[in-house]
Structure formats: C-alpha cells, structure tokens
Amino acid sequence: MKHNLLIFTILCVSVFAVSCGEAQKKKKREVPYWENPVQLDLEGIKKRGFIRAVVDNSSTSYYIYRGRRMGYEYELLRNLAKRLDVQLRLIVNQDVQRAYYLLNTGGADIIAINLVINDERKKYGAFTDPLTSLSSVLVQNREKPTIKKVEGLDGKTIHVRQSTIYRSQLEYLEDSLQINIDIIEEDKNSDELVEEVVREEIEYTLVDEGVALVNSTYYRGIDVGLKVNEPRPVAWAVRTNAPNLLAAVNDWMEKGKSSTYFAILYGKYFLNKKNNYYRNKSPFSSISGDRISVYDDLIKQGAEVLGWDWRLLASLVYKESRFDTVATSYAGAKGLLQLMPVTLERFGVSNPNDPLESLMGGVRYLKYLDKFWLERVPETNERIKFILASYNVGHGHVNDAWRLALKFGKDTQRWKNVAYYLERKSQPKYYRDPVVRSGYAKGYLAVAYVQDVLSIYESYRVLVEP
C-alpha cells in the first residue's frame, strides 16, 4: 500500500513539474506586442486602399460640428491621405497605451496625437518629425486663489489624463523641487477634465498648451498661465518597421510647413477665438452636445420608418444637402435628400423645400430601394450599400453591375463584388455587355459615394449618442 502511494506521489510531482516547465516555456515564448509589430508598410497600405489613424475626440483633434467632421488633426490627416492616394479611416481613442497596441498589432497605421518624444516611447513606435513644440499647462479656476509658480503645486491634487506624459512631468517636479503632489489619472480626455475644473468638481488638471489655448477662448473663468515645463517637441508615430510610411509622412510634413497650409490650419483651430467658441459650445457639436442638425427629430422619424440607425440617415442627408432645405443641385435635385423632379413627383413631394415633406419623400424612395434589393441581398448591412449606391446612380445601373457579377460567377450578395463591376461601367467592355441594360455610367463615383456616406456614419456613430 505504501509502495503504491509512493508511486502515485512521484507521478503527481512529475506531472506538476512538466506542467510548470511547459508554462515557463510558454511564458518565455510570449513576446511583447511592440517587439514584433505587424508587417505592413506604405506599399501594403496603398494596396489595401486606406490608412487607419488614431485620433482623440477633442476640441483640437477631431469632432462633429453641424454634421461636418472637423479638427486640426482630422484636417491634417485628410490632407495626408489625399497625398498618399488612400482613403482615411479614423479610430477614436483616448488611451495612449491602447493606441500603441493598435499600432503594433495592425489595428492602426499612425497615431495622430501630440506625443512628447522620449526614449521610453521609442520602443512602441517610430516618431515622425516634430509637428510643433508644446508645454504642459496647469488649468485652474480663477474663482479661487491661483498658483503662480510650480513650487505652489506642493500638497495639491492634480487630475490628469491616463497613459500620458503628464504623470511623469509632475513626478519630475516632485523629485527636483522636493514637493508632494497627489496625481490622479482619469480615463477622460483633456476637454472633459477642463470642464470639471470649470464646474469646480476638481481643482486642477494638466493639458497641452494647445488644448489650454482653445479652452481659454470660451471658458473665461479658467487660468492657463502656469507652464510646468519648457516647450518640448511633439510628433505622431508609426510602426518601427514602416520606414517608407515614415518617410512619406515626413516628406508631407516638410512640404506642409514650407507652404502656408499648416499655418492657416493652426490659425483656424487655435487662434480664431470666435469660431472656436461657437464650434465647441454649440449643441450641434459632439464636444458639448449630442445633436447633429436642427432636423434630428425629423430624421429620427424617417429612420424609424426605414429601420435604420438615425445617424446613418443623417449621414445621407449631410452628404446630399448639408442639412440645407433649399439646396438645389446643378442637375435640379432639391430638398434635404436632393430628389430629382421626377422622383419628387413619384413619391408625393409637392414642396421640396419643406423639410418634413422632403425628408419623408426621400424615405419612401429609400424604402422602395430596400424592397427592390431585399430578396437578392438579405443581409441588412450589405443591402444598405446597394441601397446607397442605387440612391446615387440609380438602381438600374447597380442592377447591371449585379448581373455582371452573376455572369462572371461572383457572390452577388457581397457589395465588394458588385462594386467591382459598377466601377467599370464607364468602360465599353462592360457597358456594352449583353447583360447590361442601362448603358454607360460613372459607377466609380457611386462606389466612392457609398464609402463617403458610411465614413460619415462611422464618425457620427462614434461621436454622437444614439
């Protein structure tokens, strides 16, 4: 009996030892994400057709104002994407460490956030040339005694955005000045923390000088006069193994700085106090409110009829008319959803300048298109792309592309397959094919239209509450 027990014990110990050994090997095999970044440089990004950029939802980076996408970083990125001849796709993220993870694992290609350049961060990504130099500024409420020198931070509690350089800057002051600062990191963006100072929910926060400058234009009750450090260069970041993308971005930056483009854009977002105030305090700004347009309630009614997310319908309205009820295109399309005269009549719109009548006429047309594609494209998200393309170029042309895809053995329930042939409907080889009934069309414009509407929708979906 004792002999059997001894054998059993030895076996258990052996199994445990083997398990521990395997676990240790597994642990050793795990490589930090930044040491093995995904292999994707400029050539792959161009082949794919789009570049993914991480941005911040803030008054200086990226936001929605009256349906329009705006922001200093957003406009810079849009210009960069145009230069690279790719589409721009944005990822809104306020956690810098998460942004580095996305960058290295392929979820993003560039971090377009003001990153202070330091050796610690260089392991996570390759810095571009500096965009500018910034200091960190203490934001405090003027209604209370204000701190004039950094020594006055002793014993104070300062709330800062998490995963940023602000903590280490304050810790440096603690060490060099032999003072004590209670540093609280928050999962909030800088604008939110500034608002908490204004509402006296917190006493102090630390933000970039640019953010402080913009916020001081419409929060006159804050003091942003105390800089806690000398200006330091800030830059964007790409993967360490993407030298061609880095070179292209740096070349674009050099040309932008040597022209007036960067200066004009900087003035628009940081120096124009009146426009900054209206953009950032409007109920139609994603920073301070959750409205896209004055017609949101009407759009919600129409979206309910369609079974759509109202922000998707709002994206279509913005693309068509910029929410202008009296807009008229060169071709004679009118109203919020820019219906042609024959369509206005067919779907019962007598006054295209009446927002409700115009919108609901467009909704009835969209409902008709939905029914047209329902049986052939049963999956809702795919069908919406067919509907949007049909709304732009006419369902006859999209139907031609569908028939071409069917003829050549492609899956006709997938938009990308039908889009391929729609883009080629301006070529005689395709528009003269026997299965084509509606003839020539600039189908590539309709494909781009679908992408534009969905891109606007993605921005609304991320930045505006449902």
C-alpha positions as CSV (number, residue, x, y, z in Angstrom):
1,M,0.0,0.0,0.0
2,K,2.8,2.4,1.0
3,H,4.6,1.4,-2.2
4,N,1.6,2.3,-4.3
5,L,1.2,5.7,-2.5
6,L,4.8,6.5,-3.1
7,I,4.5,5.7,-6.9
8,F,1.3,7.9,-7.0
9,T,3.1,10.8,-5.3
10,I,6.1,10.6,-7.6
11,L,3.8,10.6,-10.7
12,C,1.9,13.7,-9.4
13,V,5.1,15.6,-8.7
14,S,6.4,14.6,-12.2
15,V,3.2,15.8,-13.9
16,F,3.3,19.1,-11.9
17,A,6.9,19.6,-12.8
18,V,6.2,19.0,-16.5
19,S,3.2,21.4,-16.4
20,C,5.3,24.1,-14.7
21,G,8.0,23.6,-17.3
22,E,5.6,23.9,-20.2
23,A,4.1,27.0,-18.6
24,Q,7.5,28.6,-18.2
25,K,8.4,27.8,-21.8
26,K,5.1,29.3,-22.9
27,K,5.8,32.4,-20.8
28,K,9.2,32.7,-22.4
29,R,7.8,32.4,-25.9
30,E,5.4,35.4,-25.3
31,V,6.9,38.5,-27.0
32,P,5.7,42.0,-26.0
33,Y,3.5,43.3,-28.8
34,W,5.8,46.2,-29.6
35,E,8.8,43.9,-30.3
36,N,7.0,42.1,-33.1
37,P,4.9,44.6,-34.9
38,V,2.7,43.6,-37.8
39,Q,4.5,43.7,-41.2
40,L,2.7,46.5,-43.1
41,D,4.4,49.5,-44.7
42,L,3.3,52.1,-47.2
43,E,3.1,49.7,-50.1
44,G,0.7,47.4,-48.3
45,I,-1.4,50.4,-47.1
46,K,-1.7,51.7,-50.6
47,K,-2.6,48.3,-52.0
48,R,-5.3,48.0,-49.3
49,G,-6.6,51.4,-50.2
50,F,-6.9,53.1,-46.8
51,I,-4.9,54.3,-43.9
52,R,-6.1,53.9,-40.3
53,A,-5.3,56.7,-37.9
54,V,-5.8,57.0,-34.1
55,V,-7.2,60.4,-33.1
56,D,-8.7,62.0,-30.0
57,N,-12.2,63.3,-29.7
58,S,-11.4,66.8,-28.5
59,S,-11.7,70.4,-29.4
60,T,-8.3,70.3,-31.2
61,S,-8.2,66.9,-32.7
62,Y,-11.5,65.5,-34.1
63,Y,-15.2,66.3,-33.6
64,I,-18.5,66.8,-35.4
65,Y,-19.9,70.3,-35.8
66,R,-23.3,70.7,-37.6
67,G,-22.8,67.4,-39.2
68,R,-19.4,68.2,-40.5
69,R,-16.2,66.4,-39.4
70,M,-13.7,68.9,-38.1
71,G,-10.5,69.1,-36.1
72,Y,-6.9,70.1,-36.6
73,E,-5.6,66.5,-36.7
74,Y,-8.5,65.4,-38.8
75,E,-7.9,68.0,-41.5
76,L,-4.1,67.2,-41.5
77,L,-4.9,63.5,-41.8
78,R,-7.4,64.1,-44.6
79,N,-4.7,66.1,-46.5
80,L,-2.1,63.3,-45.8
81,A,-4.5,60.6,-47.1
82,K,-5.1,62.6,-50.2
83,R,-1.4,62.9,-50.7
84,L,-0.9,59.2,-50.3
85,D,-3.9,58.5,-52.6
86,V,-5.7,56.4,-50.0
87,Q,-8.9,56.7,-48.0
88,L,-8.9,57.8,-44.4
89,R,-10.3,55.7,-41.6
90,L,-10.3,57.1,-38.1
91,I,-10.2,55.4,-34.7
92,V,-11.2,57.5,-31.8
93,N,-9.2,56.6,-28.7
94,Q,-8.1,58.5,-25.6
95,D,-5.9,55.8,-24.1
96,V,-2.3,56.3,-25.5
97,Q,-1.2,52.9,-24.4
98,R,-4.1,51.3,-26.2
99,A,-3.2,53.4,-29.3
100,Y,0.3,51.9,-29.3
101,Y,-1.2,48.4,-29.0
102,L,-3.5,49.1,-32.1
103,L,-0.5,50.5,-34.0
104,N,1.7,47.4,-33.4
105,T,-1.0,44.8,-33.9
106,G,-2.2,46.3,-37.2
107,G,-5.4,47.9,-35.9
108,A,-4.0,51.3,-36.8
109,D,-1.2,52.7,-39.0
110,I,-0.5,56.0,-37.5
111,I,-1.1,57.7,-34.1
112,A,-2.1,61.3,-34.8
113,I,-2.0,62.5,-31.2
114,N,0.5,65.1,-29.9
115,L,3.1,62.7,-28.4
116,V,6.0,64.0,-26.5
117,I,9.2,62.5,-27.9
118,N,11.2,60.5,-25.4
119,D,13.3,57.3,-25.3
120,E,10.7,55.3,-23.4
121,R,8.1,55.8,-26.1
122,K,10.5,55.0,-29.0
123,K,10.2,51.3,-28.3
124,Y,6.4,51.5,-29.1
125,G,6.7,53.3,-32.4
126,A,8.8,55.5,-34.7
127,F,8.3,59.2,-34.2
128,T,7.7,61.4,-37.2
129,D,9.4,64.8,-37.5
130,P,8.0,67.1,-34.8
131,L,4.8,68.9,-35.7
132,T,5.4,71.7,-33.2
133,S,6.7,72.2,-29.6
134,L,4.3,72.4,-26.7
135,S,4.4,72.9,-22.9
136,S,2.1,71.4,-20.4
137,V,-0.2,73.9,-18.7
138,L,-1.9,73.9,-15.4
139,V,-5.6,74.6,-15.7
140,Q,-7.2,76.3,-12.6
141,N,-10.3,78.1,-11.7
142,R,-10.0,81.9,-11.4
143,E,-12.7,82.0,-8.7
144,K,-10.1,80.6,-6.3
145,P,-6.5,81.7,-5.5
146,T,-4.4,80.8,-8.4
147,I,-0.9,79.2,-8.3
148,K,1.7,81.4,-10.0
149,K,4.8,79.2,-9.6
150,V,5.4,75.4,-9.8
151,E,6.5,75.4,-6.2
152,G,2.9,76.1,-5.3
153,L,1.9,72.7,-6.5
154,D,3.1,71.2,-3.2
155,G,0.3,69.4,-1.4
156,K,-2.1,69.9,-4.4
157,T,-4.2,67.2,-6.1
158,I,-4.0,67.3,-9.9
159,H,-6.2,65.1,-12.1
160,V,-4.6,64.1,-15.4
161,R,-5.5,62.0,-18.4
162,Q,-4.2,58.4,-18.0
163,S,-1.4,56.9,-20.1
164,T,0.0,60.4,-20.9
165,I,3.3,62.2,-20.2
166,Y,1.6,64.4,-17.5
167,R,2.2,62.0,-14.7
168,S,5.9,61.7,-15.3
169,Q,6.2,65.5,-15.7
170,L,4.6,66.0,-12.3
171,E,6.8,63.3,-10.8
172,Y,9.8,65.0,-12.1
173,L,8.7,68.2,-10.4
174,E,8.2,66.3,-7.2
175,D,11.8,64.9,-7.3
176,S,13.5,68.1,-8.4
177,L,11.7,70.5,-6.1
178,Q,11.2,68.1,-3.2
179,I,7.5,68.6,-3.1
180,N,4.5,66.3,-2.9
181,I,1.7,66.2,-5.5
182,D,-1.3,63.9,-5.4
183,I,-1.6,62.7,-9.0
184,I,-4.9,61.1,-10.0
185,E,-5.1,59.6,-13.5
186,E,-8.5,59.6,-15.2
187,D,-10.0,57.7,-18.2
188,K,-11.2,61.0,-19.6
189,N,-9.9,63.3,-22.3
190,S,-8.4,66.7,-21.6
191,D,-11.5,68.7,-22.5
192,E,-13.6,66.8,-20.0
193,L,-11.1,67.4,-17.3
194,V,-11.0,71.2,-18.1
195,E,-14.8,71.2,-17.8
196,E,-14.6,69.6,-14.4
197,V,-12.2,72.4,-13.3
198,V,-14.8,74.9,-14.6
199,R,-17.6,73.2,-12.7
200,E,-15.3,73.1,-9.6
201,E,-15.6,69.3,-9.4
202,I,-11.8,69.1,-9.4
203,E,-9.2,71.9,-8.6
204,Y,-6.5,71.3,-11.2
205,T,-5.7,69.5,-14.4
206,L,-2.7,69.5,-16.7
207,V,-3.2,69.7,-20.5
208,D,-1.2,70.5,-23.6
209,E,-0.7,74.2,-24.3
210,G,-2.8,74.0,-27.5
211,V,-5.8,72.5,-25.7
212,A,-5.4,75.1,-23.0
213,L,-5.4,77.9,-25.6
214,V,-8.6,76.7,-27.3
215,N,-10.5,76.1,-24.0
216,S,-9.5,79.5,-22.7
217,T,-11.3,81.1,-25.6
218,Y,-14.7,80.0,-24.3
219,Y,-14.0,79.3,-20.6
220,R,-13.1,82.8,-19.4
221,G,-13.1,81.6,-15.8
222,I,-10.0,79.5,-16.2
223,D,-6.4,80.4,-15.7
224,V,-3.9,78.7,-18.0
225,G,-0.9,80.9,-17.3
226,L,1.3,78.4,-15.5
227,K,3.5,76.2,-17.7
228,V,5.1,73.3,-15.8
229,N,7.9,72.7,-18.3
230,E,9.7,74.2,-21.2
231,P,8.3,73.6,-24.7
232,R,9.1,70.1,-25.9
233,P,8.7,68.7,-29.5
234,V,5.6,66.7,-30.1
235,A,5.1,64.3,-33.0
236,W,2.9,61.5,-34.4
237,A,4.0,57.8,-34.5
238,V,4.1,55.0,-37.0
239,R,5.3,51.4,-36.6
240,T,9.0,50.9,-36.1
241,N,9.2,48.6,-39.2
242,A,7.4,51.0,-41.5
243,P,10.3,53.2,-42.8
244,N,8.6,54.0,-46.1
245,L,5.4,55.3,-44.4
246,L,7.6,57.3,-42.0
247,A,9.5,58.9,-44.9
248,A,6.3,59.7,-46.8
249,V,4.7,61.4,-43.7
250,N,7.9,63.3,-43.0
251,D,8.1,64.5,-46.6
252,W,4.4,65.6,-46.4
253,M,5.1,67.5,-43.2
254,E,8.1,69.2,-44.7
255,K,6.1,70.4,-47.7
256,G,3.2,71.5,-45.4
257,K,5.4,73.5,-43.2
258,S,7.2,75.2,-46.1
259,S,3.8,76.3,-47.5
260,T,1.1,78.2,-45.7
261,Y,-1.1,75.2,-45.3
262,F,-0.1,74.2,-41.7
263,A,-0.1,77.9,-40.6
264,I,-3.6,78.5,-41.9
265,L,-4.9,75.4,-40.3
266,Y,-3.3,76.2,-37.0
267,G,-4.9,79.7,-37.1
268,K,-8.3,78.2,-37.9
269,Y,-8.3,75.9,-34.8
270,F,-6.2,77.7,-32.2
271,L,-6.2,81.4,-32.9
272,N,-9.8,82.2,-34.2
273,K,-11.4,82.7,-30.8
274,K,-14.9,83.5,-32.1
275,N,-15.2,80.4,-34.3
276,N,-13.7,78.2,-31.6
277,Y,-16.4,79.4,-29.2
278,Y,-19.3,78.6,-31.5
279,R,-17.9,75.3,-32.7
280,N,-17.2,73.9,-29.3
281,K,-20.1,75.3,-27.3
282,S,-22.8,74.6,-29.8
283,P,-25.5,72.0,-29.1
284,F,-24.6,70.7,-32.6
285,S,-21.0,69.9,-31.6
286,S,-20.1,66.4,-30.5
287,I,-17.9,68.0,-27.8
288,S,-20.7,69.8,-26.0
289,G,-23.9,68.2,-27.2
290,D,-25.5,65.3,-29.0
291,R,-27.3,67.0,-31.9
292,I,-26.2,66.8,-35.5
293,S,-28.7,69.2,-37.0
294,V,-31.8,71.1,-36.3
295,Y,-33.7,68.3,-38.2
296,D,-32.6,65.4,-35.9
297,D,-36.1,64.8,-34.7
298,L,-37.5,64.6,-38.3
299,I,-34.5,62.3,-39.3
300,K,-35.3,60.0,-36.3
301,Q,-38.9,59.7,-37.5
302,G,-37.7,58.8,-41.0
303,A,-35.1,56.3,-39.7
304,E,-37.8,54.6,-37.7
305,V,-39.8,54.0,-40.9
306,L,-36.7,52.6,-42.6
307,G,-35.5,50.6,-39.6
308,W,-32.1,52.4,-39.8
309,D,-29.9,53.9,-37.2
310,W,-30.9,57.6,-37.4
311,R,-27.3,58.6,-37.6
312,L,-27.0,56.7,-40.9
313,L,-29.9,58.6,-42.4
314,A,-28.4,61.8,-41.0
315,S,-25.1,60.9,-42.8
316,L,-27.0,60.6,-46.1
317,V,-28.8,63.9,-45.5
318,Y,-25.5,65.6,-44.8
319,K,-23.9,64.1,-47.9
320,E,-26.8,65.2,-50.1
321,S,-27.6,68.7,-48.8
322,R,-25.5,69.6,-45.7
323,F,-28.9,69.9,-44.0
324,D,-29.9,72.9,-46.3
325,T,-33.6,72.6,-47.1
326,V,-33.4,74.9,-50.1
327,A,-30.3,73.3,-51.6
328,T,-30.6,72.7,-55.4
329,S,-28.0,70.8,-57.4
330,Y,-26.8,71.7,-60.9
331,A,-29.0,68.9,-62.1
332,G,-32.1,70.2,-60.4
333,A,-32.2,67.9,-57.4
334,K,-33.9,69.6,-54.4
335,G,-34.5,69.4,-50.7
336,L,-32.8,67.7,-47.7
337,L,-32.4,64.4,-49.7
338,Q,-31.8,66.1,-53.1
339,L,-34.6,64.3,-55.0
340,M,-34.9,64.9,-58.8
341,P,-38.2,66.4,-60.1
342,V,-39.4,63.1,-61.4
343,T,-38.7,61.3,-58.1
344,L,-40.3,64.2,-56.1
345,E,-43.5,63.7,-58.1
346,R,-43.4,59.9,-57.9
347,F,-43.0,59.8,-54.1
348,G,-45.5,62.5,-53.4
349,V,-43.4,65.6,-52.6
350,S,-45.1,68.8,-53.7
351,N,-42.9,71.2,-51.8
352,P,-39.3,70.1,-51.7
353,N,-38.3,73.0,-49.5
354,D,-40.5,71.7,-46.7
355,P,-38.1,69.7,-44.5
356,L,-40.6,67.1,-43.3
357,E,-42.2,66.6,-46.8
358,S,-38.8,66.4,-48.5
359,L,-37.3,64.1,-46.0
360,M,-40.3,61.7,-45.9
361,G,-40.3,61.6,-49.8
362,G,-36.7,60.6,-49.7
363,V,-37.5,58.0,-47.0
364,R,-40.2,56.5,-49.2
365,Y,-37.7,56.3,-52.1
366,L,-35.2,54.5,-49.8
367,K,-37.9,52.2,-48.7
368,Y,-38.7,51.4,-52.3
369,L,-35.0,50.6,-53.0
370,D,-34.8,48.5,-49.9
371,K,-37.7,46.4,-51.2
372,F,-36.0,46.2,-54.6
373,W,-32.9,44.6,-53.1
374,L,-34.4,42.7,-50.2
375,E,-34.7,39.3,-51.8
376,R,-31.3,39.3,-53.6
377,V,-29.3,40.8,-50.7
378,P,-31.0,39.6,-47.5
379,E,-28.2,40.7,-45.1
380,T,-29.0,44.2,-43.9
381,N,-25.6,45.8,-43.7
382,E,-24.7,44.6,-47.2
383,R,-28.1,45.6,-48.6
384,I,-27.6,49.2,-47.3
385,K,-24.6,49.6,-49.5
386,F,-26.7,48.5,-52.6
387,I,-29.4,51.0,-51.5
388,L,-27.0,53.9,-51.1
389,A,-25.4,53.2,-54.5
390,S,-28.8,53.0,-56.1
391,Y,-29.8,56.3,-54.5
392,N,-26.8,57.9,-56.0
393,V,-26.6,56.5,-59.5
394,G,-30.0,54.7,-60.0
395,H,-30.9,51.1,-59.2
396,G,-30.8,50.3,-63.0
397,H,-27.0,50.8,-63.1
398,V,-26.4,48.9,-59.9
399,N,-28.6,46.1,-61.2
400,D,-26.4,46.0,-64.3
401,A,-23.4,45.6,-62.1
402,W,-25.2,42.9,-60.1
403,R,-25.9,41.0,-63.4
404,L,-22.3,41.3,-64.5
405,A,-21.2,39.9,-61.1
406,L,-23.6,37.0,-61.6
407,K,-22.4,36.4,-65.2
408,F,-18.8,36.1,-64.0
409,G,-19.6,33.8,-61.1
410,K,-19.1,36.2,-58.2
411,D,-21.1,36.2,-55.0
412,T,-23.8,38.8,-55.8
413,Q,-24.8,39.2,-52.1
414,R,-21.4,40.8,-51.4
415,W,-21.2,44.5,-52.2
416,K,-17.5,44.5,-53.0
417,N,-18.1,42.0,-55.9
418,V,-20.9,44.1,-57.4
419,A,-18.9,47.4,-56.7
420,Y,-16.1,46.0,-58.8
421,Y,-18.3,45.9,-61.9
422,L,-20.1,49.1,-61.1
423,E,-16.7,50.9,-61.0
424,R,-16.1,49.5,-64.6
425,K,-19.4,50.6,-66.1
426,S,-17.7,53.5,-67.8
427,Q,-15.6,51.1,-69.9
428,P,-17.1,49.9,-73.2
429,K,-16.1,46.3,-72.4
430,Y,-18.6,46.3,-69.6
431,Y,-21.4,48.8,-70.5
432,R,-21.7,47.1,-73.9
433,D,-22.0,43.6,-72.4
434,P,-25.3,41.9,-73.4
435,V,-26.5,41.7,-69.8
436,V,-26.2,45.4,-69.3
437,R,-29.5,47.3,-69.9
438,S,-28.8,50.8,-68.6
439,G,-25.6,51.5,-70.5
440,Y,-22.8,53.8,-69.6
441,A,-22.3,55.1,-66.1
442,K,-19.6,56.7,-63.9
443,G,-20.1,53.9,-61.5
444,Y,-16.8,54.6,-59.7
445,L,-18.4,57.8,-58.4
446,A,-21.3,55.8,-56.9
447,V,-18.8,53.4,-55.2
448,A,-17.0,56.4,-53.7
449,Y,-20.3,57.9,-52.6
450,V,-21.2,54.7,-50.6
451,Q,-17.8,54.8,-48.9
452,D,-18.2,58.5,-48.1
453,V,-21.7,58.1,-46.5
454,L,-20.5,55.1,-44.5
455,S,-17.4,57.0,-43.4
456,I,-19.6,59.9,-42.2
457,Y,-21.9,57.5,-40.4
458,E,-19.0,55.8,-38.6
459,S,-17.9,59.3,-37.3
460,Y,-21.5,60.0,-36.2
461,R,-21.8,56.6,-34.6
462,V,-18.6,57.0,-32.6
463,L,-19.1,60.7,-31.6
464,V,-22.9,61.2,-31.3
465,E,-25.1,59.3,-28.8
466,P,-27.8,57.1,-30.5
